[in-house]
């Protein structure tokens, strides 16, 4: 029996939009969430929390604020980012990339100004997410991502050298690497052998468990073991307790920071810097997580979560938050299943603050430094690094510039410069991919006796067929190739009476190329050269018409054959009849 024709399924823009802004937590719960998944998330949460606790306090201190500001950010901001974020594994909290920005804001405007800038950055991030600007993160080239991640890994390792060796510094540790290295070098005589032993032991336990017991929570077990050894042996090493002091008990009541119009205007540049760096780092962290897991994040949903989280952390007195690459990588490698791990990580930090402060005080900083050293080594995508260095000089240049700027200059600067170089490289490659070639007429029909018809070689330089020449352009016709193609066509138009241009293989024409063609057809029209355009798509024709490429300067023909016939006109050189 005949089949009933199926009705085509129409796309539902409303549904597609809803999917774009659906938190990953909702997706995970819809897939099915049971005790096994909860156990995996709980183990990952404990591991990340143990790492995040001293990091949050240390980043806050280095940023010029009290350590509780970092803890409030990790608890409130981290919970919100996982609750409504668009990445399955993203861990939010204070990040080392913000140390210089936060310290500068505190120095200029005080803690209240920093809180106001954080809240304003949250509003800006909400606007960016609502406008779906997060989708543009996909245009960041792969070498930029690899270079940025590698640079972050180096920064993380460099920040842990002090605790790995148990060094005693006479002054606060500098942030920039060039300033840090001399200070650490001069402090080498203060190496603590016990701290080195604890750090190496932690690394050895992690690597051993990863090899022989990969299902075990190696990071957590290594840290707990180091804490027990330090406590039982009474080792003279720095711990969370004796280094950071007391941990605050509980969260403060939410309150708006002092706000005046003058203050808003004053901190607006700081808020824009917070929002820019926060959006870039959080989305790059999500991209890194996607690369490690094979998942895909929802960038605009993630920006909305980042904005909400920064508003929330500012209300509770916390510093700016973003997606943290190191903690996100730790979360993944600890076996997390979904966003519940990030939410539990925030609750574990809150439990540390309210209940388990005495236990957390025994964790040696050398052990945490060992954990971060392993994480930094794993974050350094060694195979991808080598592959990009070998692939091409352009990719290698983008990779190295991004990497070096991340390590020695500034994270935002590294991303912007790397992206610009990647864009220039792409433009150069695309311009070389555009080609223009003479169109060879098809072979005629065979003769009556069956012998093949002769094919006369087609020479575009020769004015054959009353000076009609046909050229075909292939590739994206844009500003990078407009000048080259224009010079070729200009020479052709000077030597013929009719020029046929076929655009059947041109998917895109930008304003520069359309403007160049407008100049070409105007010059051809002044010299009496007829120009015919064939194979133009709707978008290409719209661009050309907008820039004045229309009758009487040029004629649009449905095909090359039709254009050639129009250009030839009635033949006057036909032999007279017998």
N, C-alpha and C positions, 0 to 999 in steps of 0.2 A: 504494500500500500504506500502511496506517496507520503513523504515526510512533511509534517507541518512546518513551515518556515519559522525559525526561532526569532523571537524579538530581540534585537540587540540590547545589551545591558547599557544603560546610560550611566555615566559617571555622576556621582553625587558630590558636588563641591563642598556642601555642608559637612558631609560625613568625612571627606578627605581632610578638611580643615580641623575637624574634631580629633582625628587621629594624630595630626601634627602636634596638637597641644595636650594630648592625653599623657599623664605621668606614667613613667615606666612601672611604678608600683602597681598601678591598675592592671597593666598588661601581665605582669608576673602573677598577680593573684588570679586573673582569669585563666591562666595556663594551669593552675592547680598548685597549691602551696601546702605542704604537709610537714610532718615532724622531721623528716630527713633534710628538707630544705632549711627549716628553722635551725637545725643543729649546725649545718654548714655555715649559715649566716652568723650564728652566735659565736662560733669559733673564730671566724674572720673578724667579727666586731671586737672581740677581746684582743686579738692580735693588733688590730689597727689602733684601738684605744690605748694600748700600752705604748705604742709609738707616738701617737698624737698627743698624749699628755705632756711629756717634756717638751715636745716640739712647739706646742701651742704656747707654753709659758716662755720658752726661749725666744720665739719669734716676737712675742709681745715685749719682752725686756729689750731685745735688740732694736725694736721700733720706737723705744722711748716711752712706753707705757707700762703699767704694772702687769704682772703675770696673769692676774685674774681676767684682764681684758681678752687675752688670748683664749683662756678657757671658756669664757662666755661665748666667744665667737665659734669655737669648736662645737659647743653643746647646742646652742640655739641655731646658728647658721648651718651646722652640719646636719642637724635633724631635718630642717626645712628643705635643704637641697635634696636629701634622699627621699623625703616624703612626696614632693611634687616635681622632682627633676625629670629630665628627659634622658638620663643615662642610667643604665641598670647598675653600674658599679661605682659611680662617682662618689668620692668622699670629699666633703667640703670642710673648710676650716681656714684659719690664717695660713698664709703662704709666705715663704722667704722672699719671693719676688716683690712683695709689698713693703719690705722693711724700709727701703730708702724713701718711698713715697709717703708712708705713714709717719716716719721720723720727721721728714720735712714738713708735713702738715701740722704735726704736734708742735714743732718748733715755731711755726709761723702763727698758728691759730689756737694752740692749746688743745687739750683733750676734748673739750666741747666742740671745737671746730672740726676735729677729726671725726667725732661722732656725727656731726651734721653732714660732713662730706660723704661719710659712709651711707647715710640715709639718702642723700641726693643721688649718689651713685646707684643705689637700689632702684630709685624711680627711673633713672636713665636706662638701666638694664631692662626694666619692665617695658618701657617704650620700644627699645630695640627688639625685644621678643615679640611684642604685639605687631610690629611692622615686619616681622619675619626676616630681620637682617641676619639672624644666626645662620641662615641657609648659605650665606656667602663664605662660611668657613671651609666649605668643600673646595674652594678655589685656592686654598693654600697648597703649594706644591709639596710633593712627598719629600724632596730633599730638605725643605724647610722644617718639616715635622721631625725628620730624623735628626737634623742638626740641632734643633731646639731641644729635643728630648735628650740627646747626648750631652749637650751643654748643661742641662739641668742635672744630669747624673754626675758630671764633674763637680758642679757646685755643691751638690749634696755630700759627695765624698770629702771635698775640701772642708766643708763645715764640720765634719766629724773627726778630723785629724786630731784636734785638741783632746777630745774625749777618748779616742782610740789609744793615744799615748799617755793620757793622764797628765797633760801639761798644766803648769801653773803660770798664768799670764799676769803681768803687773798692771795691765790696762785692758779695757774691753776689747774683745776680738774684732778686728776690722771686718767689714763686709766684702769689699772688692778683693779679688784674688791677688792682685799685684801688691796691695797693702797687707794682706793676710800672710803671705808667704814669709816675708822678712821677720814678722813678729813670731810666727811659729818656729822659724829657724833659730832665732835667738833664745827661744824658750826650751830648746831640746835638752839642755842639762837638767831640766826639771821632770824628765820622763819618770813615770811611776810604773815599775815592773808589774805590779799587781794589776793595774788597769790594762796593760798590754796583754797579760795572760787572760784576763776576763774577756777582753775583746776577741782575741784569737780563739779562745775556747768557745765563745758564742758562735763565731763564724764556722768553726769546725763542726759543732753540733748541728747547725742548720744544714750545712752541705752534706753531712753524713746521713741525716734523716731524709733529706731530699733524694738521696741516691738509694738508700736501702729501705726506707719506710716513707715513701712519697705521700701516702694517705694521712700521715700524722701531721698535726699542726706544728711544724718545725720551728717557726718563729716564736710562737707562744711558749713552747717547751724550752727553747734555748734561753729565753728571757727569764722564765720562772726558775730554771736551773741555775742561772747566773746569780739571781737574787738569793737563792738558798745558800749557794756556796759563799757568797759575800757575807751573808748574815752569820752562818755557822763558823766560818773561818775568821770572822772579824777582820776582813781585808781592808787596808787603808786606801779605799778608792772613793771617788765622788759618787754620790747617789742623789736621787731626786730630793730626798729629805735634807741632806746637808748642803746641797748646792742651791736649790731653789727656795728653801725655807718652807713655811707652812702653806697648805692649800686652802683656799677660802671655802667656807661652809655654805653651800647653797647659792641660789641665784638671787640677784636683786629684783625689786619690783620694776616693771617696765615704766619708762618715762621718756618723754620727748626731750631731745637736747635743746638748750637755749637757742632761740631762732629769731633773728631780725633780718630785715631786707638787706642791710649792709653786710651782715655776716654771710647771707646766702650768696651775694655777689662775690664776696671775697674768697669763699671756698669753692666756687663753681669750677675753676680750673683744676683743683685737686679732685673734685668729684668726677670730672670728665676723665682724668687720668686713672682714677680708681675703676671707673666703668670700662674704659678701653682695655686696660690690662686684665681686669677681671673677666671680661667676655672672652678675650683671646686665650688666656690661660685655662679657663674652665672648659672651653670648647676644644682646645688642644688636648687637655687631659681626657676629655670624652673620646676624642679621636684616637689617642693612644690606647685607651681602654678598648675601643672597637678593634684596633689592630691586634691586641693581645687575646681577645675573646671571639672575634668573628661576628660580634653583634653590631647593631647600628643604633646610634643615639638620635634623639629628636632635639635638634639644636635650638629651635625657638622655644620649645618647652623648657629646655635647660636654662635659657636666658631669663625666662619668667621666674624660674625657681631661684636663680642667682639674685635677681632683683628683690624678690620677697625675702630671701635669707638675709640680705644686707640691711633691709629695713628692720627686720626682726632683731638682728644682732645689735644694731644701733640703739634700739629701744631698751635692750638689756645691758647697754654699756659696753658692748664688745667691739672689737676692731673689724676692719673689712675682711670679708671671706670670699673664697673662690674655690673652684675645683682644684684639689691638690694632687699633682701627678704622682708624687712618691707614695702618698697614702692610698691613692686609688690603685696603684700597682701593687701595693702591699695587700690591699683588700682582695684583689683578683688572685694573687699568688697564695693567699691564705685559704682559698676555696670558697669565696662568697658566691651565693646563688642569685642575689638580687638586691634591691634597695633596702630591704629590711636590715641588711648588715650595716649600712650607713646609719640607719635610725638607731639600731642597737648600740652602735659605736658611740653615738651621742649620749645615749642613756647610761652606758658604762662609764663614760667620763663624768656624767652627773653623779653616778654612784660613788666614783672615786672622790668627787668633791664633797659629797655629803656623808659618806660612810667609811670608805676604805682608804682614807688618806694615810693612816699609819702603815698599811701594807705597801702602798705605792712608794712610800719614802725609802724602802729598802732596794728598789730597782737601781742597779748601777748604771751610770751614764755610759760606761764603756761597753756594756752589753747592748744598749740601744744603738750606740755607734756601730757596733758589729752588725746589727740588723740592717741599719741604713746603708752600710757598706755593701752588703749582699744585694740590697734592693737597687743601689746605684749601679752595680755591676750588671744586674739583669736588665735595667732600663737602657743601658748602653747597647743599642741594636748593632752589634758588631758586624754581623753578616750583611745587613742592609748598608752599613757604613762602607764596607769594602766594595760591595756591588756598585754603589753610586760613584765611588772614586774611580772605578774601572769603566763605568758605562759611557761617560762622555765628559769632556772638559767643562762644558756648561753646567751639568748637574754637579760635578765635583766642586766647581767654584761656588755655586749656591749653597751646597752642603757645608763647605769649610767656612765661608763667610758667616753663615748663620751660627755655626758652632762656636767660632771664635768670638763673635760679638756677644753671644749668650754668656760665655765664660768670662770675658774680660771687660765687657762694656755694660750693656743693659738689655733686659729681656725684650722689652717693647721695641727698642731700636733694632735688635736682631731680627725680629719677626718682620718688621716693616721693610728693612733693607733686603732680607732674604726673599720676601714676597716680590719686591720690586725687581730684583735680579731675575727671579723665576719668570715674572711676566715678560721682561725684556727677552729672555731666552726663548719663551714661547712665541713671541711676536716674530723674532728672527727666524725660527723654524717654520712658522706658518707662512712667512713671506717667501721663503724658498720653496714651499710646497705649491705655490700658485704658478701655473704654467700657461703659456700662450703658444699655440702651434697652428700651423696651416692646416686647413681642412682639406683632405684629399677626397675628390669626388668618387662615388662608388663606381665599380667596374661595370661597363655596359653589358647588354645582353650578348650572348654568343651569336656568331654569324649563322646564316642559314645552312651552311655546309657543316656546322657543328664545331668549327674551330673557334678557340677563344678570341674574344675581342681584344684588340690592342689597348693598352693602358698608357696614356701619355703621362710622363712624370709631371707632377704639379710643382711649379716653381713660383712661390709668392712674389719673388722679385721681378718677374716678367709680367708685363701688362697683357695678359691673355684674356680672351673673352671680353674684348672691349674694355679691359682694365678692371674687371671685377675680381676682387680678392676676398677669400673667406678665411676667417681665423676663429679658432675655438679657445675660449678661456676656461681653465679648470681650477677648482679650489676656491676657498673663501677669498673674495676680492675685497680687501680692506686696506687701511692706510699703509700698512707695512709693505704692500706689494704695488700700491697705486702708482708710485713714481716709475718703477721698473716697467710695468705693463704699459704705462702711458708713453714712455719713450719709444717702445717698440711700435705701438700703434701710430704714434706721430710720424715715424719714418714711413710706415706703410701707406698712411693716408696721403702723404705728399706724392707718391708715385703711382696712384691709381685713380680711376674715375668713380669707383664704387667700392665701398667697404662693408662687408657683412660680418657681424660679430655674433657668435653663438654663445649663449649663457646657460645652456642646458645643464652643464656640470658645475655651475656656480651656485652653492647653497645660500650664500649671503653676500650682500653688497653694503658697505657702510657709506657714510656721508662723504668721506675723503675720496673713495673710489668713484662715487656718483658725481662728485664735483669735478674730478679729473675728466670723466667722460663728457661732462657738459662742456668743458673747455675744448676737448677734442672735436666734438661734433660741431661746435660753433666755428672752429678753425676750418674744418672740412667743408662746412656750408659756405664759408667765404671763398674757398678755392673751387667751388663747384663739385665737390666730392659728395656723392650720396651715401648716407650711412643707414644700414639696416640692422636691426637688433632682433635676434630670434632666441627662443628657448628661455625667455625671462620668466621667473616664477612671480607669484603675486607680490611677495615681499620685495624682490629685486626691482620689479617694474614700479612699485610705489616709491621706492627710494630714488629711482632714476627720474620719474615724473616730478617728484618734489623738487629736484635740483635742476629742472628745466630741460631734461633730455626728452623732448617731445617734437611733434610735427610743428613746423616744417624742417626742423634741424635733423630729425631722425625719424625713421619709420619702423614700427614694430610689425614683424612678419611671423606667421605661425610656424614656419619651418625654413630650413636653409634653402631647400629647392625653390620654395615660393619666393624667398628673398632674391635668389640668384636670377630667377625668371624676371622679376620686376626690374632688377638692375640691368639686365641685358636689353630688355625692351624688344621691339620688332627687329628681326635680323635683316640687315641690308646686304649682307655678303653671301646670301644663299645663291647657289648656281641657278641660272635661268632654266626654265622647263624646256624639255626637248621639243 
